[in-house]
Each structure stands twice: as structure tokens, then as C-alpha cells.
Amino acid sequence: MRVGTTLLFKDGYCYQSYGWNMLRPLGALQNALDHLDKYELDEICILRPVRNNDYTYLKDIEELRNAKSSTPLAFGGGIRNLNHIELLEGLPVERFVISSALFNKNTALIKRLHAKYGEQSIVGFIPFANKTQLQVFNSLKNCFQSPQSLNESALKLCDEVVLHDCDSEGDYTGFKLEVVSALGIKKNKLIISGGVSDMARKEKSIVFEPKSILICSCFLLLWAWGFSSWLPVAAIRSREYETLEQGL
């Protein structure tokens, strides 16, 4: 099983998200990548948390273009039209992550990514919440919607699909595995994210084993693990937050 992490990246800085409603600054992109490279992860997924308005796409693309990492990178967030795809050429990334395009009945954008970068380069990203009923997040409309609003044809064009548990991210509450069957994502193309830190620590005891997991709070957990043992996220969050630039 592969283990990776996610970094939220916008306007030159990286952030960590908790519960889909709180951001913690982590510092500059290159500093974050340098730190994570030490742990030899299988992949670092760099996501831009944009909604219906996106004013920093060009700036973020240029900063990413200059980034260096020994870990394979994936990138997504704001790839919404054919012109955006042309700007991706030359980026130091192996895979591209799409989200709002999964709701679009027109699959031209995904097919263009296929033609330019190969079918294996496309990763779908589905944030979901499941408090009273299962809903998925459409970033373009900036709201949660019914899972039926997803385009099945678009999902089939993805080499892998990330299911991201918005309720559990940055915590030990645990990924809601029952959502996997509810959304019908095949195990051989599934990546789970959000509340999976404890699953990574107890990898051999996982009954349901996806193809890959992304530890969204990996930045905190690996930092703690490097000095002692895996510490609860709550214990780390109770301390004064420092950015990478201040020497996390």
C-alpha cells in the first residue's frame, strides 16, 4: 500500500486543513517539500484550495514550476479549462488532480489531459461529508451536492480516485469506510484521505486495504514521529503553531 500526503497551496504558501473549516499556515512551498522529502513518501499531492473565484492560478503555477522535490508530485486545483492545461506543460509533476471537472457533463478537459499527459496521469478528487446524509463537494459551485451530481463518465476516465473525508481530516476519528461502497469506487483505483493517520500507523491491521492513502495531517505526524513516537493530532494542535520558516 502506498502512503502519501497532501499540501494545500495558494498564493505562495502551504496550509494544513482541519475539518474543512480551519487552515494552519505551514510556510513556503519549497520549505514544505524539503521537509517532506526526508520521509521518502510515495507521493506528495499539492492542491490549490480554490472555489468559484481563482485569482492566483498563474502565480501559483510559476512557483510550482521552480519547485524541486525527490518525491513524486501530483498537482490539482483550478484546472478548469483547456487554456489552463497548456500552462501545465513543464511542471515538475507526474500526475494531475481534478475535482470540479468530475461534475461536468462535458469530459473534453479530462480527455485533453489524457491526450497530452497520458491516461495514468489523471487522479479524481472527491471531498465528501457524511453527517446526516452523504454529500460531495463541488468546488466550482462552492457547495456540497448529492453524489448523483457526479458524472460517471468522468470518473471512468480517472486512473485513480481520491475519496477525501472532510469531517475527519486532521483528526483521529477515522475515515468513513462505508462511503466507499456507497459511491461505488473500485478498490483497485481507490485512494482514501482524511482521518487515515492511524490507519497508516497500523497498516498491517487494516481490514479494508485501498490502493493508497493520503495522510492530510502527515506534516504534523511525521514531525512528531521523527522525535519520539506517533503522537495524537490533538496533542500537537494544542501547542503554539509554528511555520516551516520558523523551523518546525
Backbone as CSV, one residue per row, in Angstrom:
resi,resn,N_x,N_y,N_z,CA_x,CA_y,CA_z,C_x,C_y,C_z
1,MET,0.845,-1.198,0.000,0.000,0.000,0.000,0.878,1.244,0.000
2,ARG,0.564,2.178,-0.884,1.311,3.430,-0.953,0.832,4.387,0.128
3,VAL,1.762,5.218,0.596,1.420,6.244,1.589,1.949,7.587,1.111
4,GLY,1.071,8.571,1.053,1.469,9.909,0.636,0.888,10.953,1.558
5,THR,1.009,12.198,1.156,0.434,13.291,1.939,-0.079,14.379,1.006
6,THR,-0.853,15.284,1.553,-1.347,16.424,0.784,-0.829,17.724,1.373
7,LEU,-0.602,18.689,0.503,-0.282,20.057,0.899,-1.266,20.985,0.204
8,LEU,-1.956,21.810,0.958,-2.765,22.859,0.350,-1.843,24.016,0.007
9,PHE,-1.975,24.539,-1.192,-1.040,25.560,-1.675,-1.799,26.650,-2.416
10,LYS,-1.613,27.880,-1.967,-2.246,29.002,-2.653,-1.498,30.294,-2.336
11,ASP,-1.316,31.102,-3.382,-0.701,32.422,-3.239,0.675,32.327,-2.580
12,GLY,1.425,31.283,-2.945,2.814,31.178,-2.495,3.033,30.456,-1.182
13,TYR,1.978,30.079,-0.494,2.147,29.452,0.822,1.367,28.148,0.918
14,CYS,1.853,27.273,1.812,1.201,25.988,2.059,0.394,26.047,3.354
15,TYR,-0.666,25.250,3.392,-1.555,25.234,4.546,-1.968,23.805,4.863
16,GLN,-2.396,23.596,6.098,-2.992,22.344,6.529,-4.435,22.602,6.920
17,SER,-5.330,21.741,6.489,-6.756,21.922,6.753,-7.227,20.960,7.828
18,TYR,-8.130,21.456,8.677,-8.749,20.632,9.720,-10.269,20.753,9.607
19,GLY,-10.928,19.601,9.463,-12.384,19.595,9.465,-13.036,20.435,8.388
20,TRP,-12.267,20.747,7.324,-12.809,21.508,6.185,-13.176,22.939,6.548
21,ASN,-12.711,23.426,7.716,-13.086,24.796,8.098,-11.978,25.561,8.800
22,MET,-10.785,24.975,8.934,-9.691,25.685,9.591,-8.390,25.420,8.848
23,LEU,-7.631,26.485,8.589,-6.354,26.373,7.905,-5.219,26.766,8.835
24,ARG,-4.171,25.977,8.830,-2.968,26.304,9.586,-1.841,26.569,8.597
25,PRO,-1.195,27.735,8.632,-0.098,28.025,7.697,1.114,27.147,7.984
26,LEU,1.733,26.648,6.905,2.906,25.789,7.031,4.170,26.412,6.460
27,GLY,4.051,27.514,5.743,5.231,28.159,5.192,5.302,28.051,3.677
28,ALA,6.456,28.380,3.135,6.653,28.409,1.690,6.679,26.998,1.099
29,LEU,6.306,26.879,-0.160,6.198,25.588,-0.820,7.510,24.816,-0.798
30,GLN,8.606,25.448,-1.183,9.868,24.722,-1.251,10.304,24.233,0.124
31,ASN,10.081,25.032,1.154,10.415,24.593,2.510,9.620,23.357,2.903
32,ALA,8.349,23.359,2.543,7.495,22.212,2.859,7.975,20.957,2.128
33,LEU,8.311,21.090,0.857,8.777,19.947,0.086,10.107,19.417,0.622
34,ASP,10.999,20.315,0.983,12.294,19.891,1.537,12.090,19.073,2.805
35,HIS,11.152,19.491,3.634,10.875,18.780,4.883,10.295,17.399,4.616
36,LEU,9.334,17.315,3.733,8.656,16.047,3.470,9.531,15.060,2.707
37,ASP,10.486,15.564,1.926,11.383,14.667,1.195,12.167,13.752,2.123
38,LYS,12.367,14.171,3.361,13.156,13.385,4.313,12.501,12.051,4.642
39,TYR,11.182,11.961,4.439,10.449,10.785,4.890,10.134,9.791,3.772
40,GLU,10.636,10.062,2.576,10.538,9.120,1.460,9.108,8.599,1.247
41,LEU,8.182,9.535,1.182,6.790,9.179,0.891,6.656,8.739,-0.564
42,ASP,5.564,8.074,-0.864,5.334,7.630,-2.234,4.845,8.760,-3.135
43,GLU,4.200,9.775,-2.542,3.685,10.875,-3.356,3.316,12.049,-2.457
44,ILE,3.532,13.249,-2.967,3.049,14.475,-2.329,2.037,15.099,-3.281
45,CYS,0.832,15.265,-2.796,-0.246,15.824,-3.605,-0.420,17.301,-3.241
46,ILE,-0.110,18.183,-4.165,-0.205,19.630,-3.953,-1.536,20.107,-4.515
47,LEU,-2.404,20.578,-3.632,-3.745,21.002,-4.042,-3.961,22.477,-3.755
48,ARG,-4.516,23.179,-4.717,-4.874,24.582,-4.524,-6.334,24.644,-4.065
49,PRO,-6.603,25.152,-2.856,-7.979,25.182,-2.335,-8.772,26.359,-2.883
50,VAL,-9.118,26.279,-4.166,-9.837,27.382,-4.801,-11.308,27.012,-4.943
51,ARG,-12.137,28.023,-4.997,-13.569,27.814,-5.153,-13.993,28.403,-6.500
52,ASN,-15.057,29.197,-6.506,-15.540,29.727,-7.776,-14.696,30.895,-8.291
53,ASN,-13.936,31.547,-7.402,-13.060,32.644,-7.830,-11.607,32.220,-7.663
54,ASP,-10.812,32.399,-8.711,-9.414,31.971,-8.679,-8.545,33.065,-9.284
55,TYR,-7.850,33.790,-8.399,-7.070,34.942,-8.868,-5.565,34.681,-8.876
56,THR,-5.111,33.535,-8.374,-3.671,33.318,-8.215,-3.162,32.122,-9.019
57,TYR,-3.931,31.654,-9.987,-3.548,30.462,-10.751,-2.182,30.632,-11.409
58,LEU,-1.996,31.702,-12.157,-0.738,31.912,-12.873,0.433,32.044,-11.909
59,LYS,0.243,32.773,-10.830,1.310,32.962,-9.847,1.699,31.630,-9.214
60,ASP,0.711,30.828,-8.840,0.987,29.543,-8.204,1.653,28.568,-9.173
61,ILE,1.233,28.592,-10.430,1.832,27.723,-11.436,3.319,28.032,-11.593
62,GLU,3.658,29.303,-11.641,5.056,29.689,-11.817,5.895,29.308,-10.610
63,GLU,5.349,29.414,-9.424,6.103,28.999,-8.228,6.301,27.488,-8.228
64,LEU,5.280,26.761,-8.598,5.409,25.309,-8.667,6.417,24.900,-9.736
65,ARG,6.485,25.655,-10.808,7.416,25.338,-11.900,8.863,25.343,-11.409
66,ASN,9.143,26.158,-10.409,10.506,26.274,-9.883,10.763,25.360,-8.685
67,ALA,9.763,24.607,-8.278,9.905,23.748,-7.100,10.738,22.514,-7.422
68,LYS,11.426,22.002,-6.389,12.254,20.803,-6.542,11.924,19.827,-5.428
69,SER,11.778,18.555,-5.802,11.464,17.523,-4.811,11.947,16.175,-5.315
70,SER,12.460,15.345,-4.391,12.856,13.984,-4.739,11.673,13.027,-4.660
71,THR,10.519,13.522,-4.176,9.296,12.728,-4.063,8.396,12.996,-5.267
72,PRO,7.790,11.974,-5.849,6.849,12.209,-6.957,5.734,13.168,-6.536
73,LEU,5.403,14.116,-7.406,4.404,15.137,-7.098,3.158,14.974,-7.968
74,ALA,2.017,15.282,-7.358,0.761,15.430,-8.097,0.268,16.847,-7.838
75,PHE,-0.478,17.388,-8.783,-0.936,18.776,-8.653,-2.365,18.921,-9.133
76,GLY,-3.143,19.707,-8.399,-4.504,19.998,-8.814,-5.039,21.226,-8.122
77,GLY,-6.216,21.658,-8.592,-6.844,22.845,-8.017,-6.875,23.983,-9.006
78,GLY,-8.014,24.190,-9.634,-8.147,25.296,-10.585,-7.929,24.915,-12.035
79,ILE,-7.720,23.628,-12.323,-7.569,23.189,-13.722,-8.974,23.037,-14.299
80,ARG,-9.471,24.075,-14.933,-10.890,24.101,-15.293,-11.196,24.366,-16.753
81,ASN,-10.178,24.664,-17.543,-10.440,24.852,-18.967,-9.207,24.460,-19.774
82,LEU,-9.361,24.410,-21.081,-8.282,23.941,-21.950,-7.064,24.854,-21.903
83,ASN,-7.270,26.142,-21.705,-6.146,27.077,-21.592,-5.309,26.780,-20.361
84,HIS,-5.958,26.394,-19.272,-5.233,26.041,-18.060,-4.312,24.842,-18.297
85,ILE,-4.760,23.902,-19.118,-3.961,22.706,-19.386,-2.660,23.065,-20.083
86,GLU,-2.710,24.009,-20.998,-1.497,24.405,-21.713,-0.455,24.990,-20.768
87,LEU,-0.902,25.628,-19.698,0.025,26.233,-18.737,0.714,25.201,-17.856
88,LEU,0.215,23.965,-17.862,0.787,22.918,-17.016,2.069,22.332,-17.591
89,GLU,2.322,22.579,-18.860,3.486,21.978,-19.521,4.779,22.430,-18.846
90,GLY,5.637,21.464,-18.557,6.931,21.767,-17.942,6.935,21.761,-16.427
91,LEU,5.772,21.515,-15.806,5.744,21.457,-14.347,6.421,20.181,-13.854
92,PRO,7.083,20.218,-12.692,7.788,19.033,-12.159,6.839,18.064,-11.466
93,VAL,5.753,17.707,-12.126,4.755,16.819,-11.529,4.499,15.635,-12.454
94,GLU,4.068,14.526,-11.865,3.801,13.319,-12.630,2.318,13.100,-12.882
95,ARG,1.473,13.662,-11.993,0.034,13.416,-12.128,-0.736,14.702,-11.869
96,PHE,-1.954,14.757,-12.420,-2.805,15.924,-12.263,-4.118,15.521,-11.598
97,VAL,-4.548,16.348,-10.649,-5.732,16.053,-9.844,-6.879,16.950,-10.297
98,ILE,-8.025,16.363,-10.581,-9.197,17.130,-10.992,-10.341,16.866,-10.024
99,SER,-11.166,17.877,-9.824,-12.288,17.734,-8.898,-13.578,18.273,-9.503
100,SER,-13.630,19.588,-9.749,-14.862,20.168,-10.283,-15.210,19.593,-11.652
101,ALA,-14.201,19.143,-12.415,-14.453,18.551,-13.734,-15.233,17.239,-13.633
102,LEU,-15.247,16.631,-12.448,-15.987,15.383,-12.260,-17.497,15.609,-12.246
103,PHE,-17.910,16.871,-12.096,-19.335,17.210,-12.097,-19.799,17.676,-13.477
104,ASN,-18.843,17.908,-14.359,-19.151,18.466,-15.670,-19.584,17.373,-16.639
105,LYS,-20.699,17.581,-17.305,-21.179,16.598,-18.277,-20.271,16.528,-19.501
106,ASN,-19.538,17.609,-19.750,-18.597,17.645,-20.860,-17.225,17.173,-20.368
107,THR,-16.740,16.074,-20.927,-15.471,15.496,-20.472,-14.280,15.925,-21.338
108,ALA,-14.431,16.992,-22.110,-13.369,17.421,-23.028,-12.081,17.755,-22.283
109,LEU,-12.182,18.356,-21.113,-10.990,18.737,-20.361,-10.198,17.506,-19.945
110,ILE,-10.881,16.487,-19.437,-10.197,15.271,-18.998,-9.578,14.545,-20.197
111,LYS,-10.299,14.514,-21.294,-9.782,13.846,-22.491,-8.559,14.579,-23.041
112,ARG,-8.542,15.887,-22.902,-7.366,16.655,-23.343,-6.160,16.341,-22.452
113,LEU,-6.380,16.215,-21.153,-5.304,15.816,-20.246,-4.789,14.426,-20.610
114,HIS,-5.705,13.537,-20.946,-5.335,12.189,-21.395,-4.395,12.268,-22.592
115,ALA,-4.807,13.036,-23.580,-4.054,13.107,-24.827,-2.665,13.710,-24.628
116,LYS,-2.582,14.664,-23.711,-1.324,15.397,-23.536,-0.374,14.704,-22.562
117,TYR,-0.923,14.094,-21.513,-0.058,13.559,-20.451,-0.235,12.069,-20.196
118,GLY,-1.202,11.432,-20.815,-1.406,10.002,-20.638,-2.518,9.685,-19.646
119,GLU,-3.179,8.554,-19.847,-4.313,8.183,-19.012,-3.916,7.968,-17.552
120,GLN,-2.685,7.486,-17.332,-2.249,7.191,-15.976,-1.993,8.451,-15.144
121,SER,-2.051,9.613,-15.788,-1.701,10.860,-15.094,-2.893,11.539,-14.434
122,ILE,-4.105,11.001,-14.586,-5.304,11.686,-14.112,-5.815,11.068,-12.815
123,VAL,-5.955,11.911,-11.794,-6.481,11.483,-10.495,-7.718,12.321,-10.175
124,GLY,-8.833,11.665,-9.911,-10.033,12.379,-9.477,-9.991,12.616,-7.974
125,PHE,-10.571,13.709,-7.539,-10.568,14.058,-6.107,-11.999,14.394,-5.694
126,ILE,-12.552,13.595,-4.770,-13.930,13.790,-4.326,-13.967,14.036,-2.821
127,PRO,-14.096,15.293,-2.395,-14.312,15.563,-0.966,-15.754,15.209,-0.607
128,PHE,-15.960,14.594,0.560,-17.314,14.235,0.952,-17.537,14.506,2.436
129,ALA,-18.795,14.703,2.791,-19.222,14.830,4.187,-20.378,13.869,4.388
130,ASN,-20.465,13.300,5.591,-21.480,12.274,5.812,-22.034,12.377,7.235
131,LYS,-22.511,13.562,7.598,-23.028,13.768,8.949,-24.476,13.296,9.070
132,THR,-25.348,13.856,8.261,-26.744,13.394,8.264,-27.052,12.602,7.004
133,GLN,-26.422,12.991,5.893,-26.532,12.247,4.643,-25.275,12.485,3.822
134,LEU,-24.949,11.534,2.970,-23.739,11.619,2.164,-23.865,12.712,1.109
135,GLN,-22.875,13.626,1.091,-22.815,14.676,0.081,-21.378,14.829,-0.396
136,VAL,-21.216,15.280,-1.613,-19.891,15.508,-2.190,-19.744,16.986,-2.524
137,PHE,-18.491,17.461,-2.483,-18.251,18.904,-2.621,-17.876,19.274,-4.050
138,ASN,-18.608,20.242,-4.599,-18.321,20.799,-5.914,-17.632,22.146,-5.705
139,SER,-16.305,22.183,-5.932,-15.546,23.395,-5.633,-15.924,24.564,-6.525
140,LEU,-16.336,24.287,-7.760,-16.705,25.368,-8.673,-17.945,26.103,-8.172
141,LYS,-18.901,25.365,-7.610,-20.121,25.959,-7.073,-20.000,26.268,-5.583
142,ASN,-18.888,25.820,-4.967,-18.609,26.084,-3.553,-19.733,25.576,-2.647
143,CYS,-20.151,24.332,-2.882,-21.210,23.761,-2.052,-21.179,22.236,-2.130
144,PHE,-21.792,21.607,-1.125,-21.961,20.161,-1.147,-23.217,19.816,-1.943
145,GLN,-23.131,18.708,-2.670,-24.233,18.270,-3.522,-24.463,16.775,-3.349
146,SER,-25.514,16.296,-3.937,-25.804,14.880,-3.946,-24.747,14.132,-4.760
147,PRO,-24.368,12.916,-4.368,-23.420,12.125,-5.153,-23.908,11.870,-6.584
148,GLN,-25.210,11.933,-6.788,-25.762,11.718,-8.127,-25.356,12.814,-9.108
149,SER,-24.838,13.938,-8.595,-24.410,15.023,-9.476,-23.054,14.751,-10.117
150,LEU,-22.355,13.712,-9.650,-21.079,13.337,-10.267,-21.332,12.701,-11.634
151,ASN,-20.417,12.958,-12.561,-20.519,12.393,-13.898,-19.775,11.051,-13.931
152,GLU,-20.500,9.962,-14.075,-19.890,8.632,-14.081,-18.880,8.477,-15.210
153,SER,-19.140,9.100,-16.326,-18.211,9.022,-17.459,-16.882,9.681,-17.123
154,ALA,-16.939,10.783,-16.393,-15.720,11.465,-15.980,-14.921,10.614,-14.997
155,LEU,-15.613,9.964,-14.065,-14.936,9.113,-13.094,-14.215,7.950,-13.778
156,LYS,-14.816,7.400,-14.809,-14.210,6.273,-15.512,-12.938,6.676,-16.245
157,LEU,-12.790,7.954,-16.537,-11.596,8.444,-17.227,-10.416,8.666,-16.279
158,CYS,-10.660,8.559,-14.982,-9.600,8.765,-13.986,-8.854,7.462,-13.734
159,ASP,-7.540,7.540,-13.681,-6.739,6.356,-13.382,-6.937,5.930,-11.934
160,GLU,-7.022,6.916,-11.023,-7.305,6.671,-9.614,-8.242,7.759,-9.111
161,VAL,-8.926,7.477,-8.004,-9.860,8.437,-7.428,-9.593,8.566,-5.928
162,VAL,-9.440,9.800,-5.466,-9.268,10.080,-4.042,-10.630,10.359,-3.426
163,LEU,-10.988,9.626,-2.376,-12.139,9.966,-1.552,-11.613,10.646,-0.305
164,HIS,-11.995,11.913,-0.121,-11.464,12.710,0.985,-12.559,12.990,2.014
165,ASP,-12.349,12.498,3.232,-13.320,12.645,4.316,-13.148,14.019,4.977
166,CYS,-14.014,14.959,4.615,-13.910,16.332,5.130,-14.144,16.408,6.639
167,ASP,-15.010,15.550,7.159,-15.329,15.575,8.583,-14.155,15.108,9.434
168,SER,-13.329,14.218,8.887,-12.293,13.565,9.692,-10.894,14.098,9.455
169,GLU,-10.700,14.998,8.476,-9.343,15.422,8.151,-8.667,16.089,9.341
170,GLY,-7.397,15.738,9.545,-6.614,16.306,10.627,-6.962,15.770,11.995
171,ASP,-7.635,14.615,12.051,-8.079,14.089,13.336,-7.932,12.567,13.339
172,TYR,-8.185,11.954,14.488,-8.102,10.504,14.627,-9.476,9.841,14.599
173,THR,-10.495,10.556,14.174,-11.843,9.986,14.200,-11.993,8.834,13.220
174,GLY,-11.140,8.773,12.207,-11.137,7.651,11.288,-11.929,7.894,10.022
175,PHE,-11.392,7.437,8.918,-12.055,7.549,7.624,-13.326,6.693,7.615
176,LYS,-14.395,7.227,7.032,-15.679,6.512,6.984,-15.678,5.527,5.808
177,LEU,-15.286,4.301,6.088,-15.121,3.305,5.037,-16.423,2.938,4.343
178,GLU,-17.558,3.136,5.034,-18.834,2.773,4.419,-19.148,3.619,3.187
179,VAL,-18.490,4.771,3.079,-18.726,5.655,1.935,-18.197,5.031,0.646
180,VAL,-17.170,4.194,0.757,-16.563,3.587,-0.427,-17.607,2.808,-1.226
181,SER,-18.359,1.964,-0.550,-19.378,1.180,-1.253,-20.538,2.059,-1.713
182,ALA,-20.840,3.102,-0.944,-21.943,3.993,-1.308,-21.652,4.739,-2.608
183,LEU,-20.385,5.090,-2.838,-20.022,5.811,-4.051,-19.593,4.875,-5.179
184,GLY,-19.377,3.624,-4.860,-19.102,2.642,-5.906,-17.750,2.788,-6.575
185,ILE,-16.736,3.310,-5.857,-15.400,3.424,-6.432,-14.685,2.081,-6.303
186,LYS,-14.130,1.581,-7.391,-13.449,0.300,-7.372,-12.192,0.362,-6.511
187,LYS,-11.971,-0.705,-5.747,-10.846,-0.763,-4.823,-9.509,-0.595,-5.521
188,ASN,-9.385,-1.123,-6.738,-8.090,-1.085,-7.415,-7.728,0.292,-7.958
189,LYS,-8.632,1.266,-7.824,-8.296,2.633,-8.243,-8.590,3.645,-7.129
190,LEU,-8.713,3.147,-5.902,-9.140,3.988,-4.786,-7.972,4.487,-3.947
191,ILE,-8.003,5.781,-3.628,-7.110,6.393,-2.636,-8.004,7.016,-1.572
192,ILE,-7.719,6.744,-0.297,-8.528,7.347,0.756,-7.714,8.393,1.494
193,SER,-8.404,9.429,1.953,-7.746,10.585,2.556,-8.684,11.204,3.592
194,GLY,-8.092,11.700,4.675,-8.892,12.331,5.720,-9.170,11.373,6.859
195,GLY,-8.499,11.554,8.009,-8.699,10.673,9.147,-8.015,9.333,9.017
196,VAL,-6.981,9.246,8.159,-6.340,7.949,7.908,-4.982,7.804,8.582
197,SER,-4.583,8.768,9.405,-3.262,8.716,10.027,-3.069,7.456,10.856
198,ASP,-4.073,7.107,11.628,-3.972,5.926,12.472,-3.936,4.654,11.627
199,MET,-4.585,4.678,10.462,-4.554,3.536,9.559,-3.145,3.320,9.033
200,ALA,-2.417,4.402,8.780,-1.047,4.273,8.296,-0.151,3.682,9.372
201,ARG,-0.378,4.092,10.604,0.438,3.603,11.719,0.182,2.122,11.972
202,LYS,-1.065,1.687,11.728,-1.436,0.292,11.962,-1.723,-0.400,10.631
203,GLU,-0.863,-0.168,9.671,-1.114,-0.626,8.299,-1.461,-2.108,8.238
204,LYS,-0.769,-2.960,9.001,-0.976,-4.398,8.898,-2.319,-4.842,9.464
205,SER,-2.963,-3.962,10.230,-4.224,-4.363,10.846,-5.439,-3.865,10.084
206,ILE,-5.207,-3.219,8.939,-6.325,-2.692,8.159,-7.079,-3.847,7.506
207,VAL,-8.368,-3.931,7.780,-9.192,-4.974,7.176,-9.453,-4.653,5.720
208,PHE,-9.820,-3.388,5.467,-10.044,-2.926,4.098,-8.798,-2.170,3.661
209,GLU,-8.138,-2.640,2.618,-6.894,-2.004,2.192,-7.072,-1.356,0.831
210,PRO,-7.106,-0.026,0.779,-7.202,0.661,-0.503,-5.871,0.595,-1.236
211,LYS,-5.840,1.112,-2.435,-4.607,1.124,-3.208,-3.584,2.072,-2.592
212,SER,-4.073,3.157,-2.014,-3.176,4.163,-1.460,-3.920,4.986,-0.425
213,ILE,-3.161,5.602,0.501,-3.761,6.543,1.432,-2.959,7.830,1.413
214,LEU,-3.641,8.947,1.618,-3.002,10.253,1.727,-3.229,10.770,3.138
215,ILE,-2.144,10.990,3.868,-2.262,11.468,5.234,-2.256,12.990,5.208
216,CYS,-3.418,13.591,5.393,-3.516,15.049,5.290,-2.818,15.751,6.445
217,SER,-2.734,15.093,7.603,-2.026,15.693,8.736,-0.612,15.150,8.830
218,CYS,-0.106,14.632,7.704,1.215,13.994,7.688,2.302,14.940,8.174
219,PHE,2.158,16.216,7.863,3.170,17.180,8.235,3.367,17.187,9.746
220,LEU,2.285,17.162,10.481,2.372,17.148,11.936,2.831,15.797,12.454
221,LEU,2.277,14.730,11.925,2.555,13.405,12.454,3.989,12.974,12.205
222,LEU,4.503,13.225,11.013,5.867,12.828,10.723,6.861,13.653,11.523
223,TRP,6.546,14.885,11.744,7.416,15.719,12.571,7.500,15.153,13.985
224,ALA,6.359,14.746,14.528,6.343,14.176,15.875,7.042,12.823,15.904
225,TRP,6.791,12.005,14.876,7.352,10.666,14.819,8.867,10.701,14.736
226,GLY,9.397,11.725,14.091,10.835,11.833,13.938,11.559,12.062,15.251
227,PHE,10.855,12.521,16.274,11.494,12.808,17.544,11.169,11.775,18.621
228,SER,10.000,11.160,18.551,9.669,10.180,19.584,8.803,9.082,18.990
229,SER,7.510,9.163,19.179,6.582,8.195,18.622,5.429,8.942,17.995
230,TRP,4.521,8.227,17.339,3.363,8.886,16.749,2.512,9.477,17.859
231,LEU,2.288,10.770,17.792,1.527,11.462,18.816,0.142,11.805,18.312
232,PRO,-0.853,11.839,19.196,-2.193,12.241,18.765,-2.178,13.640,18.172
233,VAL,-2.967,13.833,17.124,-3.042,15.152,16.494,-3.473,16.207,17.507
234,ALA,-4.401,15.846,18.390,-4.911,16.816,19.360,-3.799,17.344,20.244
235,ALA,-2.843,16.474,20.591,-1.758,16.907,21.460,-0.867,17.912,20.757
236,ILE,-0.630,17.673,19.470,0.214,18.593,18.709,-0.517,19.904,18.473
237,ARG,-1.815,19.812,18.192,-2.589,21.014,17.885,-2.706,21.928,19.101
238,SER,-2.508,21.399,20.299,-2.650,22.230,21.493,-1.452,23.141,21.709
239,ARG,-0.365,22.875,20.959,0.828,23.701,21.096,0.717,24.950,20.226
240,GLU,1.644,25.848,20.446,1.685,27.052,19.606,2.174,26.653,18.222
241,TYR,1.416,27.027,17.191,1.783,26.649,15.839,2.960,27.477,15.340
242,GLU,3.859,26.795,14.641,4.984,27.467,14.031,4.998,27.123,12.549
243,THR,5.496,28.008,11.745,5.604,27.710,10.325,6.946,27.054,10.050
244,LEU,7.064,26.477,8.884,8.338,25.868,8.490,9.468,26.874,8.520
245,GLU,9.151,28.083,8.093,10.190,29.102,8.010,10.728,29.452,9.396
246,GLN,9.978,29.127,10.428,10.442,29.379,11.787,11.118,28.138,12.364
247,GLY,11.277,27.114,11.535,11.999,25.932,11.976,11.135,24.908,12.671
248,LEU,10.069,24.452,11.970,9.210,23.425,12.550,10.004,22.171,12.874
